[in-house]
Amino acid sequence: MGKKPFVWQMIKEAIEELGGTAYYSDIKTYIWNKFGDVNEGTINAQIVVCTVNHPSRIHYPENKKPRSSD
């Protein structure tokens, strides 16, 4: 098997395949079924980073800079 994608890319794929909305457990199950062993804490943290309406997302360095509207 080739190199795994970044976890944020796995999450994006999971959300798209799950119809645009999902619970944490749905995302994690999708990722584990497709990509195998991925750290649960990493998935949880990346879900927060990727969720624009999650209150604690502002504490991650990825979200300190303004986002492009492209």
mmCIF file of the N, C-alpha and C atoms, coordinates in Angstrom:
data_MODEL
# 
_entry.id   MODEL 
# 
loop_
_atom_site.group_PDB 
_atom_site.id 
_atom_site.type_symbol 
_atom_site.label_atom_id 
_atom_site.label_alt_id 
_atom_site.label_comp_id 
_atom_site.label_asym_id 
_atom_site.label_entity_id 
_atom_site.label_seq_id 
_atom_site.pdbx_PDB_ins_code 
_atom_site.Cartn_x 
_atom_site.Cartn_y 
_atom_site.Cartn_z 
_atom_site.occupancy 
_atom_site.B_iso_or_equiv 
_atom_site.pdbx_formal_charge 
_atom_site.auth_seq_id 
_atom_site.auth_comp_id 
_atom_site.auth_asym_id 
_atom_site.auth_atom_id 
_atom_site.pdbx_PDB_model_num 
ATOM 1   N N  . MET A 1 1  ? 0.849   -1.182 0.000  1.00 0.00 ? 1  MET A N  1 
ATOM 2   C CA . MET A 1 1  ? 0.000   0.000  0.000  1.00 0.00 ? 1  MET A CA 1 
ATOM 3   C C  . MET A 1 1  ? 0.889   1.237  0.000  1.00 0.00 ? 1  MET A C  1 
ATOM 4   N N  . GLY A 1 2  ? 0.455   2.267  -0.701 1.00 0.00 ? 2  GLY A N  1 
ATOM 5   C CA . GLY A 1 2  ? 1.219   3.503  -0.778 1.00 0.00 ? 2  GLY A CA 1 
ATOM 6   C C  . GLY A 1 2  ? 1.113   4.326  0.490  1.00 0.00 ? 2  GLY A C  1 
ATOM 7   N N  . LYS A 1 3  ? 1.672   5.490  0.417  1.00 0.00 ? 3  LYS A N  1 
ATOM 8   C CA . LYS A 1 3  ? 1.658   6.403  1.555  1.00 0.00 ? 3  LYS A CA 1 
ATOM 9   C C  . LYS A 1 3  ? 0.227   6.872  1.854  1.00 0.00 ? 3  LYS A C  1 
ATOM 10  N N  . LYS A 1 4  ? -0.108  6.900  3.138  1.00 0.00 ? 4  LYS A N  1 
ATOM 11  C CA . LYS A 1 4  ? -1.434  7.363  3.555  1.00 0.00 ? 4  LYS A CA 1 
ATOM 12  C C  . LYS A 1 4  ? -1.542  8.865  3.362  1.00 0.00 ? 4  LYS A C  1 
ATOM 13  N N  . PRO A 1 5  ? -2.754  9.362  3.092  1.00 0.00 ? 5  PRO A N  1 
ATOM 14  C CA . PRO A 1 5  ? -2.942  10.810 3.018  1.00 0.00 ? 5  PRO A CA 1 
ATOM 15  C C  . PRO A 1 5  ? -2.859  11.417 4.420  1.00 0.00 ? 5  PRO A C  1 
ATOM 16  N N  . PHE A 1 6  ? -2.769  12.738 4.476  1.00 0.00 ? 6  PHE A N  1 
ATOM 17  C CA . PHE A 1 6  ? -2.826  13.422 5.769  1.00 0.00 ? 6  PHE A CA 1 
ATOM 18  C C  . PHE A 1 6  ? -4.181  13.152 6.405  1.00 0.00 ? 6  PHE A C  1 
ATOM 19  N N  . VAL A 1 7  ? -4.232  13.211 7.752  1.00 0.00 ? 7  VAL A N  1 
ATOM 20  C CA . VAL A 1 7  ? -5.479  12.910 8.452  1.00 0.00 ? 7  VAL A CA 1 
ATOM 21  C C  . VAL A 1 7  ? -6.582  13.883 8.051  1.00 0.00 ? 7  VAL A C  1 
ATOM 22  N N  . TRP A 1 8  ? -6.267  15.165 7.840  1.00 0.00 ? 8  TRP A N  1 
ATOM 23  C CA . TRP A 1 8  ? -7.312  16.101 7.425  1.00 0.00 ? 8  TRP A CA 1 
ATOM 24  C C  . TRP A 1 8  ? -7.903  15.697 6.075  1.00 0.00 ? 8  TRP A C  1 
ATOM 25  N N  . GLN A 1 9  ? -7.096  15.101 5.217  1.00 0.00 ? 9  GLN A N  1 
ATOM 26  C CA . GLN A 1 9  ? -7.603  14.632 3.930  1.00 0.00 ? 9  GLN A CA 1 
ATOM 27  C C  . GLN A 1 9  ? -8.508  13.405 4.115  1.00 0.00 ? 9  GLN A C  1 
ATOM 28  N N  . MET A 1 10 ? -8.160  12.550 5.068  1.00 0.00 ? 10 MET A N  1 
ATOM 29  C CA . MET A 1 10 ? -9.004  11.401 5.390  1.00 0.00 ? 10 MET A CA 1 
ATOM 30  C C  . MET A 1 10 ? -10.358 11.871 5.896  1.00 0.00 ? 10 MET A C  1 
ATOM 31  N N  . ILE A 1 11 ? -10.336 12.892 6.761  1.00 0.00 ? 11 ILE A N  1 
ATOM 32  C CA . ILE A 1 11 ? -11.576 13.434 7.319  1.00 0.00 ? 11 ILE A CA 1 
ATOM 33  C C  . ILE A 1 11 ? -12.432 14.037 6.214  1.00 0.00 ? 11 ILE A C  1 
ATOM 34  N N  . LYS A 1 12 ? -11.818 14.804 5.341  1.00 0.00 ? 12 LYS A N  1 
ATOM 35  C CA . LYS A 1 12 ? -12.545 15.410 4.220  1.00 0.00 ? 12 LYS A CA 1 
ATOM 36  C C  . LYS A 1 12 ? -13.216 14.329 3.380  1.00 0.00 ? 12 LYS A C  1 
ATOM 37  N N  . GLU A 1 13 ? -12.471 13.284 3.059  1.00 0.00 ? 13 GLU A N  1 
ATOM 38  C CA . GLU A 1 13 ? -13.034 12.181 2.282  1.00 0.00 ? 13 GLU A CA 1 
ATOM 39  C C  . GLU A 1 13 ? -14.184 11.515 3.028  1.00 0.00 ? 13 GLU A C  1 
ATOM 40  N N  . ALA A 1 14 ? -14.004 11.279 4.314  1.00 0.00 ? 14 ALA A N  1 
ATOM 41  C CA . ALA A 1 14 ? -15.047 10.633 5.111  1.00 0.00 ? 14 ALA A CA 1 
ATOM 42  C C  . ALA A 1 14 ? -16.330 11.456 5.098  1.00 0.00 ? 14 ALA A C  1 
ATOM 43  N N  . ILE A 1 15 ? -16.212 12.750 5.316  1.00 0.00 ? 15 ILE A N  1 
ATOM 44  C CA . ILE A 1 15 ? -17.389 13.627 5.332  1.00 0.00 ? 15 ILE A CA 1 
ATOM 45  C C  . ILE A 1 15 ? -18.080 13.603 3.973  1.00 0.00 ? 15 ILE A C  1 
ATOM 46  N N  . GLU A 1 16 ? -17.306 13.677 2.910  1.00 0.00 ? 16 GLU A N  1 
ATOM 47  C CA . GLU A 1 16 ? -17.898 13.638 1.566  1.00 0.00 ? 16 GLU A CA 1 
ATOM 48  C C  . GLU A 1 16 ? -18.627 12.324 1.329  1.00 0.00 ? 16 GLU A C  1 
ATOM 49  N N  . GLU A 1 17 ? -18.010 11.210 1.715  1.00 0.00 ? 17 GLU A N  1 
ATOM 50  C CA . GLU A 1 17 ? -18.615 9.895  1.505  1.00 0.00 ? 17 GLU A CA 1 
ATOM 51  C C  . GLU A 1 17 ? -19.820 9.657  2.419  1.00 0.00 ? 17 GLU A C  1 
ATOM 52  N N  . LEU A 1 18 ? -19.854 10.333 3.570  1.00 0.00 ? 18 LEU A N  1 
ATOM 53  C CA . LEU A 1 18 ? -20.950 10.168 4.526  1.00 0.00 ? 18 LEU A CA 1 
ATOM 54  C C  . LEU A 1 18 ? -22.072 11.183 4.309  1.00 0.00 ? 18 LEU A C  1 
ATOM 55  N N  . GLY A 1 19 ? -22.025 11.901 3.202  1.00 0.00 ? 19 GLY A N  1 
ATOM 56  C CA . GLY A 1 19 ? -23.132 12.780 2.842  1.00 0.00 ? 19 GLY A CA 1 
ATOM 57  C C  . GLY A 1 19 ? -23.043 14.205 3.346  1.00 0.00 ? 19 GLY A C  1 
ATOM 58  N N  . GLY A 1 20 ? -21.889 14.630 3.843  1.00 0.00 ? 20 GLY A N  1 
ATOM 59  C CA . GLY A 1 20 ? -21.703 16.017 4.237  1.00 0.00 ? 20 GLY A CA 1 
ATOM 60  C C  . GLY A 1 20 ? -21.794 16.298 5.725  1.00 0.00 ? 20 GLY A C  1 
ATOM 61  N N  . THR A 1 21 ? -22.357 15.397 6.495  1.00 0.00 ? 21 THR A N  1 
ATOM 62  C CA . THR A 1 21 ? -22.401 15.543 7.955  1.00 0.00 ? 21 THR A CA 1 
ATOM 63  C C  . THR A 1 21 ? -22.176 14.174 8.590  1.00 0.00 ? 21 THR A C  1 
ATOM 64  N N  . ALA A 1 22 ? -21.555 14.177 9.774  1.00 0.00 ? 22 ALA A N  1 
ATOM 65  C CA . ALA A 1 22 ? -21.291 12.904 10.444 1.00 0.00 ? 22 ALA A CA 1 
ATOM 66  C C  . ALA A 1 22 ? -20.896 13.148 11.890 1.00 0.00 ? 22 ALA A C  1 
ATOM 67  N N  . TYR A 1 23 ? -21.094 12.145 12.706 1.00 0.00 ? 23 TYR A N  1 
ATOM 68  C CA . TYR A 1 23 ? -20.615 12.167 14.082 1.00 0.00 ? 23 TYR A CA 1 
ATOM 69  C C  . TYR A 1 23 ? -19.141 11.783 14.091 1.00 0.00 ? 23 TYR A C  1 
ATOM 70  N N  . TYR A 1 24 ? -18.432 12.151 15.176 1.00 0.00 ? 24 TYR A N  1 
ATOM 71  C CA . TYR A 1 24 ? -17.027 11.761 15.323 1.00 0.00 ? 24 TYR A CA 1 
ATOM 72  C C  . TYR A 1 24 ? -16.868 10.257 15.095 1.00 0.00 ? 24 TYR A C  1 
ATOM 73  N N  . SER A 1 25 ? -17.751 9.476  15.715 1.00 0.00 ? 25 SER A N  1 
ATOM 74  C CA . SER A 1 25 ? -17.636 8.015  15.624 1.00 0.00 ? 25 SER A CA 1 
ATOM 75  C C  . SER A 1 25 ? -17.769 7.532  14.183 1.00 0.00 ? 25 SER A C  1 
ATOM 76  N N  . ASP A 1 26 ? -18.635 8.162  13.396 1.00 0.00 ? 26 ASP A N  1 
ATOM 77  C CA . ASP A 1 26 ? -18.790 7.779  11.986 1.00 0.00 ? 26 ASP A CA 1 
ATOM 78  C C  . ASP A 1 26 ? -17.506 8.058  11.204 1.00 0.00 ? 26 ASP A C  1 
ATOM 79  N N  . ILE A 1 27 ? -16.911 9.222  11.454 1.00 0.00 ? 27 ILE A N  1 
ATOM 80  C CA . ILE A 1 27 ? -15.674 9.608  10.773 1.00 0.00 ? 27 ILE A CA 1 
ATOM 81  C C  . ILE A 1 27 ? -14.552 8.638  11.131 1.00 0.00 ? 27 ILE A C  1 
ATOM 82  N N  . LYS A 1 28 ? -14.414 8.362  12.426 1.00 0.00 ? 28 LYS A N  1 
ATOM 83  C CA . LYS A 1 28 ? -13.339 7.459  12.867 1.00 0.00 ? 28 LYS A CA 1 
ATOM 84  C C  . LYS A 1 28 ? -13.522 6.055  12.295 1.00 0.00 ? 28 LYS A C  1 
ATOM 85  N N  . THR A 1 29 ? -14.743 5.556  12.293 1.00 0.00 ? 29 THR A N  1 
ATOM 86  C CA . THR A 1 29 ? -15.005 4.226  11.741 1.00 0.00 ? 29 THR A CA 1 
ATOM 87  C C  . THR A 1 29 ? -14.663 4.186  10.259 1.00 0.00 ? 29 THR A C  1 
ATOM 88  N N  . TYR A 1 30 ? -15.052 5.206  9.530  1.00 0.00 ? 30 TYR A N  1 
ATOM 89  C CA . TYR A 1 30 ? -14.727 5.268  8.104  1.00 0.00 ? 30 TYR A CA 1 
ATOM 90  C C  . TYR A 1 30 ? -13.210 5.228  7.899  1.00 0.00 ? 30 TYR A C  1 
ATOM 91  N N  . ILE A 1 31 ? -12.506 6.074  8.646  1.00 0.00 ? 31 ILE A N  1 
ATOM 92  C CA . ILE A 1 31 ? -11.048 6.154  8.498  1.00 0.00 ? 31 ILE A CA 1 
ATOM 93  C C  . ILE A 1 31 ? -10.388 4.830  8.854  1.00 0.00 ? 31 ILE A C  1 
ATOM 94  N N  . TRP A 1 32 ? -10.773 4.224  9.963  1.00 0.00 ? 32 TRP A N  1 
ATOM 95  C CA . TRP A 1 32 ? -10.152 2.958  10.368 1.00 0.00 ? 32 TRP A CA 1 
ATOM 96  C C  . TRP A 1 32 ? -10.455 1.842  9.377  1.00 0.00 ? 32 TRP A C  1 
ATOM 97  N N  . ASN A 1 33 ? -11.665 1.822  8.837  1.00 0.00 ? 33 ASN A N  1 
ATOM 98  C CA . ASN A 1 33 ? -12.016 0.785  7.868  1.00 0.00 ? 33 ASN A CA 1 
ATOM 99  C C  . ASN A 1 33 ? -11.249 0.956  6.561  1.00 0.00 ? 33 ASN A C  1 
ATOM 100 N N  . LYS A 1 34 ? -11.017 2.197  6.155  1.00 0.00 ? 34 LYS A N  1 
ATOM 101 C CA . LYS A 1 34 ? -10.345 2.426  4.873  1.00 0.00 ? 34 LYS A CA 1 
ATOM 102 C C  . LYS A 1 34 ? -8.826  2.494  4.994  1.00 0.00 ? 34 LYS A C  1 
ATOM 103 N N  . PHE A 1 35 ? -8.316  3.151  6.046  1.00 0.00 ? 35 PHE A N  1 
ATOM 104 C CA . PHE A 1 35 ? -6.885  3.428  6.134  1.00 0.00 ? 35 PHE A CA 1 
ATOM 105 C C  . PHE A 1 35 ? -6.150  2.622  7.204  1.00 0.00 ? 35 PHE A C  1 
ATOM 106 N N  . GLY A 1 36 ? -6.872  1.860  8.002  1.00 0.00 ? 36 GLY A N  1 
ATOM 107 C CA . GLY A 1 36 ? -6.224  1.040  9.019  1.00 0.00 ? 36 GLY A CA 1 
ATOM 108 C C  . GLY A 1 36 ? -5.902  1.829  10.277 1.00 0.00 ? 36 GLY A C  1 
ATOM 109 N N  . ASP A 1 37 ? -4.748  1.550  10.844 1.00 0.00 ? 37 ASP A N  1 
ATOM 110 C CA . ASP A 1 37 ? -4.351  2.109  12.129 1.00 0.00 ? 37 ASP A CA 1 
ATOM 111 C C  . ASP A 1 37 ? -3.996  3.595  12.011 1.00 0.00 ? 37 ASP A C  1 
ATOM 112 N N  . VAL A 1 38 ? -4.913  4.436  12.494 1.00 0.00 ? 38 VAL A N  1 
ATOM 113 C CA . VAL A 1 38 ? -4.687  5.880  12.569 1.00 0.00 ? 38 VAL A CA 1 
ATOM 114 C C  . VAL A 1 38 ? -5.010  6.272  14.004 1.00 0.00 ? 38 VAL A C  1 
ATOM 115 N N  . ASN A 1 39 ? -4.147  7.043  14.620 1.00 0.00 ? 39 ASN A N  1 
ATOM 116 C CA . ASN A 1 39 ? -4.293  7.422  16.028 1.00 0.00 ? 39 ASN A CA 1 
ATOM 117 C C  . ASN A 1 39 ? -5.604  8.169  16.270 1.00 0.00 ? 39 ASN A C  1 
ATOM 118 N N  . GLU A 1 40 ? -6.384  7.687  17.240 1.00 0.00 ? 40 GLU A N  1 
ATOM 119 C CA . GLU A 1 40 ? -7.684  8.289  17.545 1.00 0.00 ? 40 GLU A CA 1 
ATOM 120 C C  . GLU A 1 40 ? -7.555  9.742  18.000 1.00 0.00 ? 40 GLU A C  1 
ATOM 121 N N  . GLY A 1 41 ? -6.549  10.032 18.814 1.00 0.00 ? 41 GLY A N  1 
ATOM 122 C CA . GLY A 1 41 ? -6.348  11.405 19.285 1.00 0.00 ? 41 GLY A CA 1 
ATOM 123 C C  . GLY A 1 41 ? -6.037  12.360 18.138 1.00 0.00 ? 41 GLY A C  1 
ATOM 124 N N  . THR A 1 42 ? -5.281  11.885 17.161 1.00 0.00 ? 42 THR A N  1 
ATOM 125 C CA . THR A 1 42 ? -4.973  12.698 15.992 1.00 0.00 ? 42 THR A CA 1 
ATOM 126 C C  . THR A 1 42 ? -6.236  12.971 15.185 1.00 0.00 ? 42 THR A C  1 
ATOM 127 N N  . ILE A 1 43 ? -7.058  11.943 15.015 1.00 0.00 ? 43 ILE A N  1 
ATOM 128 C CA . ILE A 1 43 ? -8.319  12.140 14.290 1.00 0.00 ? 43 ILE A CA 1 
ATOM 129 C C  . ILE A 1 43 ? -9.181  13.167 15.023 1.00 0.00 ? 43 ILE A C  1 
ATOM 130 N N  . ASN A 1 44 ? -9.330  13.006 16.336 1.00 0.00 ? 44 ASN A N  1 
ATOM 131 C CA . ASN A 1 44 ? -10.153 13.947 17.111 1.00 0.00 ? 44 ASN A CA 1 
ATOM 132 C C  . ASN A 1 44 ? -9.650  15.376 16.979 1.00 0.00 ? 44 ASN A C  1 
ATOM 133 N N  . ALA A 1 45 ? -8.347  15.568 17.117 1.00 0.00 ? 45 ALA A N  1 
ATOM 134 C CA . ALA A 1 45 ? -7.771  16.908 17.017 1.00 0.00 ? 45 ALA A CA 1 
ATOM 135 C C  . ALA A 1 45 ? -7.980  17.501 15.625 1.00 0.00 ? 45 ALA A C  1 
ATOM 136 N N  . GLN A 1 46 ? -7.795  16.697 14.594 1.00 0.00 ? 46 GLN A N  1 
ATOM 137 C CA . GLN A 1 46 ? -7.954  17.191 13.233 1.00 0.00 ? 46 GLN A CA 1 
ATOM 138 C C  . GLN A 1 46 ? -9.416  17.481 12.895 1.00 0.00 ? 46 GLN A C  1 
ATOM 139 N N  . ILE A 1 47 ? -10.344 16.748 13.482 1.00 0.00 ? 47 ILE A N  1 
ATOM 140 C CA . ILE A 1 47 ? -11.765 17.066 13.298 1.00 0.00 ? 47 ILE A CA 1 
ATOM 141 C C  . ILE A 1 47 ? -12.038 18.463 13.841 1.00 0.00 ? 47 ILE A C  1 
ATOM 142 N N  . VAL A 1 48 ? -11.504 18.777 15.013 1.00 0.00 ? 48 VAL A N  1 
ATOM 143 C CA . VAL A 1 48 ? -11.684 20.114 15.598 1.00 0.00 ? 48 VAL A CA 1 
ATOM 144 C C  . VAL A 1 48 ? -11.098 21.176 14.676 1.00 0.00 ? 48 VAL A C  1 
ATOM 145 N N  . VAL A 1 49 ? -9.890  20.950 14.192 1.00 0.00 ? 49 VAL A N  1 
ATOM 146 C CA . VAL A 1 49 ? -9.228  21.912 13.306 1.00 0.00 ? 49 VAL A CA 1 
ATOM 147 C C  . VAL A 1 49 ? -10.047 22.132 12.037 1.00 0.00 ? 49 VAL A C  1 
ATOM 148 N N  . CYS A 1 50 ? -10.647 21.082 11.517 1.00 0.00 ? 50 CYS A N  1 
ATOM 149 C CA . CYS A 1 50 ? -11.385 21.161 10.253 1.00 0.00 ? 50 CYS A CA 1 
ATOM 150 C C  . CYS A 1 50 ? -12.821 21.675 10.400 1.00 0.00 ? 50 CYS A C  1 
ATOM 151 N N  . THR A 1 51 ? -13.296 21.810 11.619 1.00 0.00 ? 51 THR A N  1 
ATOM 152 C CA . THR A 1 51 ? -14.685 22.207 11.845 1.00 0.00 ? 51 THR A CA 1 
ATOM 153 C C  . THR A 1 51 ? -14.765 23.710 12.091 1.00 0.00 ? 51 THR A C  1 
ATOM 154 N N  . VAL A 1 52 ? -15.356 24.433 11.151 1.00 0.00 ? 52 VAL A N  1 
ATOM 155 C CA . VAL A 1 52 ? -15.358 25.898 11.242 1.00 0.00 ? 52 VAL A CA 1 
ATOM 156 C C  . VAL A 1 52 ? -16.214 26.436 12.383 1.00 0.00 ? 52 VAL A C  1 
ATOM 157 N N  . ASN A 1 53 ? -17.197 25.690 12.841 1.00 0.00 ? 53 ASN A N  1 
ATOM 158 C CA . ASN A 1 53 ? -18.048 26.181 13.920 1.00 0.00 ? 53 ASN A CA 1 
ATOM 159 C C  . ASN A 1 53 ? -17.743 25.542 15.281 1.00 0.00 ? 53 ASN A C  1 
ATOM 160 N N  . HIS A 1 54 ? -16.594 24.919 15.422 1.00 0.00 ? 54 HIS A N  1 
ATOM 161 C CA . HIS A 1 54 ? -16.194 24.327 16.700 1.00 0.00 ? 54 HIS A CA 1 
ATOM 162 C C  . HIS A 1 54 ? -15.502 25.412 17.523 1.00 0.00 ? 54 HIS A C  1 
ATOM 163 N N  . PRO A 1 55 ? -16.011 25.720 18.730 1.00 0.00 ? 55 PRO A N  1 
ATOM 164 C CA . PRO A 1 55 ? -15.473 26.837 19.506 1.00 0.00 ? 55 PRO A CA 1 
ATOM 165 C C  . PRO A 1 55 ? -13.979 26.755 19.831 1.00 0.00 ? 55 PRO A C  1 
ATOM 166 N N  . SER A 1 56 ? -13.452 25.558 20.030 1.00 0.00 ? 56 SER A N  1 
ATOM 167 C CA . SER A 1 56 ? -12.045 25.457 20.426 1.00 0.00 ? 56 SER A CA 1 
ATOM 168 C C  . SER A 1 56 ? -11.082 25.414 19.238 1.00 0.00 ? 56 SER A C  1 
ATOM 169 N N  . ARG A 1 57 ? -11.577 25.479 18.017 1.00 0.00 ? 57 ARG A N  1 
ATOM 170 C CA . ARG A 1 57 ? -10.696 25.423 16.846 1.00 0.00 ? 57 ARG A CA 1 
ATOM 171 C C  . ARG A 1 57 ? -9.729  26.603 16.790 1.00 0.00 ? 57 ARG A C  1 
ATOM 172 N N  . ILE A 1 58 ? -10.076 27.711 17.427 1.00 0.00 ? 58 ILE A N  1 
ATOM 173 C CA . ILE A 1 58 ? -9.225  28.905 17.388 1.00 0.00 ? 58 ILE A CA 1 
ATOM 174 C C  . ILE A 1 58 ? -7.922  28.722 18.153 1.00 0.00 ? 58 ILE A C  1 
ATOM 175 N N  . HIS A 1 59 ? -7.827  27.670 18.946 1.00 0.00 ? 59 HIS A N  1 
ATOM 176 C CA . HIS A 1 59 ? -6.629  27.435 19.746 1.00 0.00 ? 59 HIS A CA 1 
ATOM 177 C C  . HIS A 1 59 ? -5.538  26.680 18.988 1.00 0.00 ? 59 HIS A C  1 
ATOM 178 N N  . TYR A 1 60 ? -5.823  26.265 17.773 1.00 0.00 ? 60 TYR A N  1 
ATOM 179 C CA . TYR A 1 60 ? -4.852  25.534 16.967 1.00 0.00 ? 60 TYR A CA 1 
ATOM 180 C C  . TYR A 1 60 ? -4.134  26.501 16.027 1.00 0.00 ? 60 TYR A C  1 
ATOM 181 N N  . PRO A 1 61 ? -2.831  26.335 15.851 1.00 0.00 ? 61 PRO A N  1 
ATOM 182 C CA . PRO A 1 61 ? -2.062  27.283 15.033 1.00 0.00 ? 61 PRO A CA 1 
ATOM 183 C C  . PRO A 1 61 ? -2.546  27.381 13.590 1.00 0.00 ? 61 PRO A C  1 
ATOM 184 N N  . GLU A 1 62 ? -3.115  26.303 13.059 1.00 0.00 ? 62 GLU A N  1 
ATOM 185 C CA . GLU A 1 62 ? -3.619  26.331 11.685 1.00 0.00 ? 62 GLU A CA 1 
ATOM 186 C C  . GLU A 1 62 ? -4.726  27.364 11.504 1.00 0.00 ? 62 GLU A C  1 
ATOM 187 N N  . ASN A 1 63 ? -5.404  27.669 12.597 1.00 0.00 ? 63 ASN A N  1 
ATOM 188 C CA . ASN A 1 63 ? -6.565  28.556 12.516 1.00 0.00 ? 63 ASN A CA 1 
ATOM 189 C C  . ASN A 1 63 ? -6.288  29.966 13.042 1.00 0.00 ? 63 ASN A C  1 
ATOM 190 N N  . LYS A 1 64 ? -5.043  30.313 13.228 1.00 0.00 ? 64 LYS A N  1 
ATOM 191 C CA . LYS A 1 64 ? -4.683  31.650 13.698 1.00 0.00 ? 64 LYS A CA 1 
ATOM 192 C C  . LYS A 1 64 ? -4.706  32.678 12.570 1.00 0.00 ? 64 LYS A C  1 
ATOM 193 N N  . LYS A 1 65 ? -4.529  32.226 11.342 1.00 0.00 ? 65 LYS A N  1 
ATOM 194 C CA . LYS A 1 65 ? -4.499  33.151 10.209 1.00 0.00 ? 65 LYS A CA 1 
ATOM 195 C C  . LYS A 1 65 ? -5.853  33.138 9.495  1.00 0.00 ? 65 LYS A C  1 
ATOM 196 N N  . PRO A 1 66 ? -6.214  34.254 8.868  1.00 0.00 ? 66 PRO A N  1 
ATOM 197 C CA . PRO A 1 66 ? -7.493  34.292 8.146  1.00 0.00 ? 66 PRO A CA 1 
ATOM 198 C C  . PRO A 1 66 ? -7.513  33.283 7.002  1.00 0.00 ? 66 PRO A C  1 
ATOM 199 N N  . ARG A 1 67 ? -8.677  32.760 6.720  1.00 0.00 ? 67 ARG A N  1 
ATOM 200 C CA . ARG A 1 67 ? -8.822  31.816 5.625  1.00 0.00 ? 67 ARG A CA 1 
ATOM 201 C C  . ARG A 1 67 ? -9.157  32.541 4.339  1.00 0.00 ? 67 ARG A C  1 
ATOM 202 N N  . SER A 1 68 ? -8.722  31.977 3.255  1.00 0.00 ? 68 SER A N  1 
ATOM 203 C CA . SER A 1 68 ? -9.038  32.505 1.948  1.00 0.00 ? 68 SER A CA 1 
ATOM 204 C C  . SER A 1 68 ? -10.484 32.147 1.605  1.00 0.00 ? 68 SER A C  1 
ATOM 205 N N  . SER A 1 69 ? -11.127 32.947 0.818  1.00 0.00 ? 69 SER A N  1 
ATOM 206 C CA . SER A 1 69 ? -12.502 32.654 0.415  1.00 0.00 ? 69 SER A CA 1 
ATOM 207 C C  . SER A 1 69 ? -12.571 31.890 -0.892 1.00 0.00 ? 69 SER A C  1 
ATOM 208 N N  . ASP A 1 70 ? -11.416 31.459 -1.369 1.00 0.00 ? 70 ASP A N  1 
ATOM 209 C CA . ASP A 1 70 ? -11.386 30.737 -2.653 1.00 0.00 ? 70 ASP A CA 1 
ATOM 210 C C  . ASP A 1 70 ? -11.967 29.363 -2.500 1.00 0.00 ? 70 ASP A C  1 
# 
